[in-house]
């Protein structure tokens, strides 16, 4: 049986790698077309667009792992069926569940390898790609999204508008009193952050609001303690999908302590953690696809229908995740529940088939 397992695993692996490269190449071409629309803005050139697409390719391959698993299983099973190898296996008493398990082991090993890459390799590449693009697009060298981002710390709301390698630029801080009313407004043209989270603000304009009115003043420097560390500020500037698993966990914990909305980061985390479940679901659902009631169909037809189904599930999973953010549904349900539902349906159909 070990020889059979190695043979089936080899069939699956070669099919998966070919399908993933084709799909990732197609999506990379579409991404390149989108990036070329920005060529000419700031210092963004064609070489920057090509480098951006190349650096984000591994992350794209990880995202496409579940639909690639479905298509690869259909191709491998279809080839086995066309060569009558699948018939020989079933007549010798080997169940389809056993064949599926032979595919599942290399598939899950591959997905787990991608998760390891999502922790140590892919975030480095995607963060470098994002920084390269944002720096080249912005004439002033900004590395924050358009409009910056907001964060809070108990009685202070902070708006970071732009950043450079030397520090933050255009920082606005709104301070509240015990009743939740605005008590002070601070604007700094440049800010440096140390490792402990102390902010050194330079060229500061401060307005203090009291019951007697508003007073304004300027000062060359002001130090605020216990805000964000430079690493935390850098992570908040990055899109959630570019962060590693541990970075996402750290940010979620930090945002929850500050009573901020962390659902975008929680969604990115669960989308990555649900990959093994979704991959297993794709394997199970592929078994009745080839060997069930539709087994009389041609291999080409099965591949076409499987490709449509795999890509549809991929986009549906993305839509459900972001719809859950709008409807305030936990990402746990919008990512794991669809995968578990597909897995349960595949197990039910496979048992009926045998």
C-alpha positions as CSV (number, residue, x, y, z in Angstrom):
1,X,0.0,0.0,0.0
2,X,2.9,2.4,0.5
3,X,3.8,2.0,-3.1
4,X,0.2,2.9,-4.1
5,X,0.2,5.9,-1.8
6,X,3.4,7.2,-3.3
7,X,2.1,6.7,-6.8
8,X,-1.2,8.5,-6.0
9,X,0.6,11.3,-4.2
10,X,2.9,11.8,-7.1
11,X,0.0,12.0,-9.5
12,X,-1.7,14.6,-7.2
13,X,1.4,16.7,-6.6
14,X,2.3,17.0,-10.3
15,X,-1.3,18.0,-11.1
16,X,-1.5,20.5,-8.2
17,X,1.8,22.2,-9.1
18,X,0.8,22.6,-12.7
19,X,-2.6,23.9,-11.9
20,X,-1.3,26.3,-9.3
21,X,1.3,27.8,-11.6
22,X,-1.3,28.3,-14.4
23,X,-3.9,29.9,-12.1
24,X,-1.3,32.0,-10.3
25,X,0.2,33.1,-13.6
26,X,-3.3,34.1,-14.9
27,X,-4.1,36.1,-11.7
28,X,-0.6,37.6,-11.8
29,X,-1.2,38.8,-15.4
30,X,-4.5,40.4,-14.3
31,X,-2.7,42.0,-11.4
32,X,0.0,43.3,-13.7
33,X,-2.7,44.9,-16.0
34,X,-4.1,46.6,-12.9
35,X,-0.6,47.8,-11.8
36,X,0.2,49.2,-15.3
37,X,-2.7,51.6,-14.8
38,X,-0.6,53.3,-12.1
39,X,2.6,53.5,-14.1
40,X,3.6,57.1,-14.5
41,X,2.1,58.2,-11.1
42,X,4.9,59.6,-8.9
43,X,8.0,57.5,-9.6
44,X,6.1,54.3,-10.3
45,X,7.6,52.6,-13.4
46,X,7.0,49.4,-15.4
47,X,9.9,47.7,-13.6
48,X,8.2,48.5,-10.3
49,X,5.0,47.0,-11.5
50,X,6.8,43.8,-12.6
51,X,8.7,43.6,-9.3
52,X,5.5,44.1,-7.3
53,X,3.7,41.2,-9.2
54,X,6.8,39.0,-8.7
55,X,7.0,39.6,-5.0
56,X,3.3,38.9,-4.4
57,X,3.3,35.7,-6.5
58,X,3.9,33.3,-3.5
59,X,1.0,34.9,-1.6
60,X,-1.2,34.5,-4.6
61,X,-0.2,30.8,-4.9
62,X,-1.2,30.3,-1.2
63,X,-4.6,32.0,-1.7
64,X,-5.3,29.8,-4.7
65,X,-4.3,26.6,-2.9
66,X,-8.0,25.4,-2.3
67,X,-9.3,25.8,-5.8
68,X,-6.1,24.3,-7.2
69,X,-6.6,21.3,-4.9
70,X,-10.0,20.7,-6.4
71,X,-8.9,20.9,-10.0
72,X,-5.7,18.9,-9.4
73,X,-7.8,16.1,-7.8
74,X,-10.2,16.1,-10.7
75,X,-7.3,15.9,-13.2
76,X,-5.5,13.1,-11.3
77,X,-8.7,11.0,-10.8
78,X,-9.7,11.6,-14.4
79,X,-6.4,10.4,-15.7
80,X,-6.6,7.3,-13.4
81,X,-10.2,6.6,-14.6
82,X,-9.3,7.1,-18.3
83,X,-6.4,4.6,-18.0
84,X,-8.7,2.1,-16.1
85,X,-6.4,2.4,-13.1
86,X,-9.2,3.7,-10.9
87,X,-11.4,0.7,-12.0
88,X,-8.7,-1.7,-11.1
89,X,-8.3,-0.1,-7.6
90,X,-12.0,-0.3,-6.9
91,X,-12.4,-3.9,-8.1
92,X,-9.5,-4.8,-5.8
93,X,-11.5,-3.6,-2.8
94,X,-9.9,-0.1,-2.4
95,X,-12.6,2.4,-1.5
96,X,-12.8,5.9,-2.7
97,X,-12.2,7.2,0.8
98,X,-8.9,5.4,0.8
99,X,-8.0,7.0,-2.5
100,X,-9.0,10.4,-1.1
101,X,-6.8,9.9,1.9
102,X,-3.9,9.1,-0.4
103,X,-4.5,12.5,-2.0
104,X,-5.2,14.3,1.3
105,X,-1.8,13.6,2.9
106,X,0.3,15.4,0.3
107,X,-2.3,18.1,-0.1
108,X,-2.4,18.9,3.6
109,X,1.4,18.7,3.8
110,X,1.6,21.2,1.0
111,X,-0.9,23.6,2.6
112,X,0.9,23.4,5.9
113,X,4.1,24.3,4.1
114,X,2.3,27.3,2.6
115,X,1.2,28.3,6.2
116,X,4.9,28.1,7.3
117,X,5.7,30.3,4.3
118,X,2.8,32.6,5.4
119,X,4.6,33.0,8.8
120,X,8.2,33.4,7.7
121,X,8.6,34.2,3.9
122,X,5.4,35.5,2.3
123,X,4.9,38.5,4.6
124,X,8.5,39.7,4.1
125,X,7.9,39.6,0.3
126,X,4.5,41.2,0.4
127,X,5.5,44.0,2.8
128,X,8.5,44.8,0.6
129,X,6.2,44.9,-2.4
130,X,3.6,47.1,-0.7
131,X,6.3,49.5,0.6
132,X,7.9,49.7,-2.8
133,X,4.6,50.5,-4.5
134,X,3.4,53.1,-2.0
135,X,6.8,54.8,-1.9
136,X,7.1,55.0,-5.7
137,X,3.5,56.2,-6.1
138,X,3.7,59.0,-3.6
139,X,5.7,62.0,-4.7
140,X,6.5,62.9,-1.1
141,X,7.8,59.5,-0.2
142,X,4.8,58.6,2.0
143,X,4.5,54.9,3.1
144,X,1.0,55.0,4.6
145,X,-2.3,54.4,2.8
146,X,-4.1,57.4,1.4
147,X,-5.5,59.4,4.3
148,X,-3.3,57.5,6.8
149,X,-5.0,55.5,9.6
150,X,-6.5,56.1,13.0
151,X,-5.6,54.5,16.3
152,X,-6.6,55.2,19.9
153,X,-5.1,54.9,23.4
154,X,-7.7,55.3,26.2
155,X,-8.4,59.0,26.1
156,X,-6.4,59.8,22.9
157,X,-7.2,59.4,19.3
158,X,-4.2,59.5,16.9
159,X,-4.4,60.1,13.1
160,X,-1.1,59.2,11.3
161,X,-1.3,60.8,7.9
162,X,2.1,60.0,6.3
163,X,5.5,58.4,7.1
164,X,9.0,58.3,5.8
165,X,12.0,56.2,6.7
166,X,13.1,58.9,9.2
167,X,9.8,59.0,11.1
168,X,6.1,59.9,11.0
169,X,4.9,63.1,9.3
170,X,1.7,65.1,9.9
171,X,0.5,63.5,13.1
172,X,-2.8,64.7,14.7
173,X,-3.7,63.7,18.3
174,X,-7.1,64.4,19.9
175,X,-7.2,64.2,23.7
176,X,-10.5,63.6,25.6
177,X,-11.4,64.4,29.2
178,X,-13.1,62.1,31.7
179,X,-16.5,63.0,30.3
180,X,-15.4,62.1,26.8
181,X,-15.3,65.7,25.6
182,X,-12.5,67.0,23.4
183,X,-10.0,68.7,25.7
184,X,-6.9,69.2,23.5
185,X,-5.7,69.0,19.9
186,X,-2.1,68.4,19.0
187,X,-0.5,68.6,15.5
188,X,3.1,67.7,14.9
189,X,4.9,68.0,11.6
190,X,7.4,65.3,12.5
191,X,7.4,62.5,15.1
192,X,10.0,59.9,16.2
193,X,9.1,56.8,18.2
194,X,11.4,54.9,20.5
195,X,11.2,51.2,21.4
196,X,9.1,51.8,24.5
197,X,6.4,53.6,22.6
198,X,7.3,57.2,23.6
199,X,6.6,59.7,20.9
200,X,8.9,62.7,20.4
201,X,6.9,65.3,18.6
202,X,8.6,68.2,16.8
203,X,7.2,71.5,15.5
204,X,4.2,71.1,17.7
205,X,1.0,73.1,17.6
206,X,-1.4,72.6,20.6
207,X,-4.9,73.8,21.3
208,X,-6.4,73.4,24.7
209,X,-10.2,73.5,25.1
210,X,-11.7,74.5,28.4
211,X,-14.9,75.9,29.7
212,X,-13.4,79.4,29.5
213,X,-12.5,79.0,25.8
214,X,-9.7,77.8,23.6
215,X,-6.0,78.6,23.9
216,X,-3.4,77.9,21.3
217,X,0.4,77.7,21.4
218,X,3.5,76.3,19.7
219,X,6.4,74.5,21.1
220,X,9.5,73.0,19.5
221,X,9.2,69.6,21.1
222,X,6.7,67.5,23.1
223,X,7.1,64.0,24.4
224,X,4.1,61.7,24.9
225,X,4.5,58.3,26.5
226,X,2.7,54.9,26.2
227,X,1.3,55.3,22.7
228,X,2.4,52.9,20.0
229,X,5.8,51.5,19.4
230,X,7.4,52.0,16.0
231,X,6.8,48.3,15.2
232,X,3.2,48.5,16.1
233,X,2.7,51.7,14.0
234,X,4.5,50.1,11.1
235,X,2.2,47.0,11.3
236,X,-0.9,49.1,11.4
237,X,0.2,50.8,8.2
238,X,0.4,47.5,6.4
239,X,-2.7,45.9,4.7
240,X,-3.8,42.9,6.9
241,X,-3.1,40.3,4.1
242,X,0.6,41.2,4.2
243,X,1.1,40.3,7.8
244,X,2.3,37.0,9.3
245,X,0.2,34.9,11.6
246,X,2.1,36.1,14.7
247,X,1.9,39.7,13.6
248,X,-1.8,39.4,13.1
249,X,-2.2,37.8,16.6
250,X,-0.2,40.6,18.1
251,X,-2.1,43.3,16.4
252,X,-5.5,41.8,17.3
253,X,-4.5,41.6,21.0
254,X,-3.2,45.2,20.9
255,X,-6.3,46.6,19.2
256,X,-8.6,44.7,21.6
257,X,-6.7,46.2,24.6
258,X,-7.3,49.7,23.1
259,X,-11.0,48.8,22.4
260,X,-10.5,49.2,18.7
261,X,-12.1,47.2,15.9
262,X,-9.8,44.3,15.0
263,X,-12.2,42.4,12.7
264,X,-10.2,43.1,9.5
265,X,-7.1,41.5,11.0
266,X,-9.1,38.7,12.5
267,X,-10.6,38.0,9.1
268,X,-7.1,37.8,7.5
269,X,-6.0,35.5,10.3
270,X,-8.9,33.1,9.9
271,X,-8.6,33.1,6.1
272,X,-5.1,31.7,6.5
273,X,-5.9,29.3,9.2
274,X,-8.9,27.9,7.3
275,X,-6.8,26.8,4.3
276,X,-6.2,23.2,5.5
277,X,-10.0,22.7,6.1
278,X,-10.8,24.2,2.7
279,X,-8.2,22.1,1.0
280,X,-9.6,18.9,2.7
281,X,-13.1,19.9,1.6
282,X,-11.9,20.3,-2.0
283,X,-10.4,16.8,-2.0
284,X,-13.5,15.2,-0.7
285,X,-15.9,17.0,-3.0
286,X,-13.7,16.0,-6.0
287,X,-14.3,12.2,-5.4
288,X,-18.0,12.0,-6.4
289,X,-17.2,14.6,-9.1
290,X,-15.3,12.0,-11.1
291,X,-16.5,8.7,-9.7
292,X,-20.1,9.5,-8.8
293,X,-23.2,9.9,-11.1
294,X,-21.3,12.2,-13.4
295,X,-18.4,9.8,-14.0
296,X,-19.6,9.2,-17.6
297,X,-18.6,12.8,-18.5
298,X,-15.3,13.5,-20.4
299,X,-12.2,14.5,-18.5
300,X,-12.2,17.9,-20.3
301,X,-15.8,18.6,-19.2
302,X,-15.0,17.6,-15.6
303,X,-12.0,19.8,-15.5
304,X,-13.9,22.8,-16.9
305,X,-16.8,22.4,-14.5
306,X,-14.3,21.8,-11.6
307,X,-12.4,24.9,-12.5
308,X,-15.5,27.0,-12.5
309,X,-16.6,25.5,-9.2
310,X,-13.2,26.0,-7.6
311,X,-12.8,29.6,-8.7
312,X,-16.5,30.3,-7.7
313,X,-15.8,28.8,-4.2
314,X,-12.7,31.0,-3.9
315,X,-14.5,34.2,-4.7
316,X,-17.5,33.2,-2.7
317,X,-15.3,32.7,0.3
318,X,-13.8,36.1,-0.1
319,X,-17.3,37.7,-0.5
320,X,-18.6,36.0,2.6
321,X,-15.6,37.2,4.6
322,X,-16.0,40.8,3.8
323,X,-19.8,40.6,3.9
324,X,-19.4,39.3,7.5
325,X,-17.4,42.4,8.3
326,X,-20.2,44.6,7.1
327,X,-22.9,42.6,9.0
328,X,-20.6,42.3,12.1
329,X,-20.4,38.5,11.9
330,X,-17.4,36.8,13.4
331,X,-14.8,35.8,10.8
332,X,-14.7,32.4,12.5
333,X,-18.1,31.7,11.0
334,X,-17.6,33.3,7.6
335,X,-14.4,31.4,6.9
336,X,-14.6,28.0,8.7
337,X,-18.3,27.4,8.3
338,X,-18.4,27.4,4.5
339,X,-15.3,25.1,4.4
340,X,-16.9,22.8,6.9
341,X,-20.2,22.7,5.0
342,X,-18.4,21.8,1.7
343,X,-16.4,19.1,3.6
344,X,-19.6,17.6,5.1
345,X,-21.3,17.6,1.7
346,X,-18.3,15.9,0.1
347,X,-18.2,13.2,2.9
348,X,-21.9,12.6,2.5
349,X,-21.7,12.2,-1.3
350,X,-18.6,10.0,-1.1
351,X,-20.3,7.6,1.4
352,X,-23.4,7.3,-0.8
353,X,-21.1,6.6,-3.8
354,X,-19.5,3.6,-2.2
